[in-house]
Amino acid sequence: MNRRHFVAGSAALATAPWIGNLPTVRAQDGAQELHVGLDGEPTNLDATSPAEDLVQYASSQQIFDSLLTYSFDGTMSVQPNLIETWSWTDPQTFTFKLRSGVRFHNGREMTTDDVKFTIDYIKDPANGSSIASFVDPVDSVEITDSLNGVIKLKFPFAPLETYVLQKIFVVPQEAMDTIKTAPIGSGPFKYEDWKKGESLTLVKNPDYWQVGKPTLDRLVFQFFPQYQTQVSSFKSGDTDIILWLNNADADPFKSLEGTKIEEMGLFGNFYVHINVTQDPWTNIKLREAIKYGVDKQLVLNTAQLGFGSAVDINELPDSPFYTPDFNYTRDVERAKALIAESGVGDFSDDLIIPNTPTEGPIGEAVAFSLSEIGLDIKPLKLDVPQYIERAFVNKDYGIGIVGYGGVPDPDFYDYPYLHTDGSLNIFKYSNPDMDAALEKGRSSTSLEDRQAAYYTVIQRMAEDIPMVWLINEYRFTAIRSNVEGFQWNRSKYYNYLDAKKV
């Protein structure tokens, strides 16, 4: 869900340029305080299950620390974090050393016992973690001493280093009862207050292991279910950063005094997702008609004002896993013929859509495209929690719209979403050939073998059509000019360690 897995940007919400100076927002007590706008409210703050709600992830990731992290430059290289040093003893044995002196917000020192607990907790099906598939290859976590440990794998698994340990935020066992509502982590900011329907306030962790950081005294995430309210708050000076600026507002905001705009093409795409076990979508010809019937350029223009690009697969051209072999063009007549061949007759269905400023226009454009090939598909916008419940929890739908925030490694999306047993398989899709390719992709150690495996994955997606890929996500962020040191990258990691107001 590209911007909770979801993002912002909609021509329908375009606003006019504004003029004048924006007042400087500072806390009344003179503390360094930054206000960051989110396009909704987190469902919870549980860092052990972050993948279904990026609004949750954007806020809770400041409370916790991950084992590894990414750089904030174009390379997105793997960097140490809670794990200070590591090595591969063999392809199935990952040896690591934790930083000394890292403390949770309750004052207790973090140890390898906490790493083991966290990974075991995520692995346990009883806990329902949305990232359980990420750690399926982990056989065990062995404790050498309080700072040293070993992760034993069931098979060679390159993604452990390339993205899995970046997604694992260490949690203290004794604080699990309140992890959803008042979490305790080891991150740069501590939980202070959650005003439902309004804001989440975090305060500086004075004992953070990076000495002298963070610079901010308070970090306040403001919840704006209505995008225009967020814009008004930024105009008035009550909000310092809009993480997900409407693409239509990029140029007007560039003309807004006291504002700077940053933009970036991200890892991750929007797509039509289909429940392949629900009639009439069990019919492959009907799914193929969707594939050829959707006007992706209309979707791109409507949702992102042409920023970014239409996509036919979920690997971008700068990825070593990209292939042009499955590119295709819209063909309305072919789509109509496929509908006739399907024999499904007249029917109507809802296109479920998370009600965000990007997914909404995408859904409307997709529904209009499908009306042009003779299908009665009605856009049904749901509040994000309702959408998550229906699509990700109950899988109670036929067809829908969603996006995802990606990382450089294809296993991140492909395995949990497309494997028969994947923890995010919203398609209810199952194919033994796909499963075998996914398993080969994550267990191979050579780039060539992984490329071959993911070629098969892309081929299976193109032929079985559990989804139709639409557009790549292109993101604009609005930042007040008096804010310095804030960083973000192509995988929607946000860094406030050096953020400050000047």
HELIX and SHEET records of a PDB file:
HELIX    1   1 ALA A   11  LEU A   13  5                                   3    
HELIX    2   2 LEU A   54  SER A   60  1                                   7    
HELIX    3   3 THR A  112  LYS A  123  1                                  12    
HELIX    4   4 PRO A  125  ASN A  127  5                                   3    
HELIX    5   5 ALA A  132  VAL A  135  5                                   4    
HELIX    6   6 PRO A  159  PRO A  159  1                                   1    
HELIX    7   7 LEU A  160  VAL A  164  3                                   5    
HELIX    8   8 LEU A  165  LYS A  167  1                                   3    
HELIX    9   9 GLN A  173  THR A  178  5                                   6    
HELIX   10  10 TYR A  227  SER A  236  1                                  10    
HELIX   11  11 ASN A  247  ASP A  249  5                                   3    
HELIX   12  12 ALA A  250  LYS A  254  1                                   5    
HELIX   13  13 ILE A  284  GLY A  293  1                                  10    
HELIX   14  14 LYS A  296  GLN A  304  1                                   9    
HELIX   15  15 VAL A  332  SER A  342  1                                  11    
HELIX   16  16 GLU A  359  SER A  371  1                                  13    
HELIX   17  17 VAL A  384  ILE A  388  1                                   5    
HELIX   18  18 GLU A  389  VAL A  393  3                                   5    
HELIX   19  19 ASP A  411  LEU A  418  1                                   8    
HELIX   20  20 PRO A  432  SER A  443  1                                  12    
HELIX   21  21 LEU A  447  ASP A  464  1                                  18    
SHEET    1   A10 PHE A 189  LYS A 195  0                                        
SHEET    2   A10 SER A 199  LYS A 204 -1                                        
SHEET    3   A10 ARG A 218  PHE A 223 -1                                        
SHEET    4   A10 GLU A  33  LEU A  38  1                                        
SHEET    5   A10 ILE A 241  LEU A 245  1                                        
SHEET    6   A10 MET A 467  ARG A 480 -1                                        
SHEET    7   A10 THR A 259  ILE A 274 -1                                        
SHEET    8   A10 ILE A 399  GLY A 403 -1                                        
SHEET    9   A10 SER A 348  PRO A 354  1                                        
SHEET   10   A10 ASP A 376  LEU A 382  1                                        
SHEET    1   B 2 LEU A  68  TYR A  70  0                                        
SHEET    2   B 2 VAL A  78  PRO A  80 -1                                        
SHEET    1   C 4 ILE A  83  ASP A  90  0                                        
SHEET    2   C 4 THR A  93  LEU A  98 -1                                        
SHEET    3   C 4 ASN A 148  LEU A 153 -1                                        
SHEET    4   C 4 VAL A 138  ILE A 143 -1                                        
SHEET    1   D 2 VAL A 483  GLU A 484  0                                        
SHEET    2   D 2 LYS A 500  LYS A 501 -1                                        
SHEET    1   E 2 GLN A 487  TRP A 488  0                                        
SHEET    2   E 2 TYR A 494  ASN A 495 -1                                        
END                                                                             
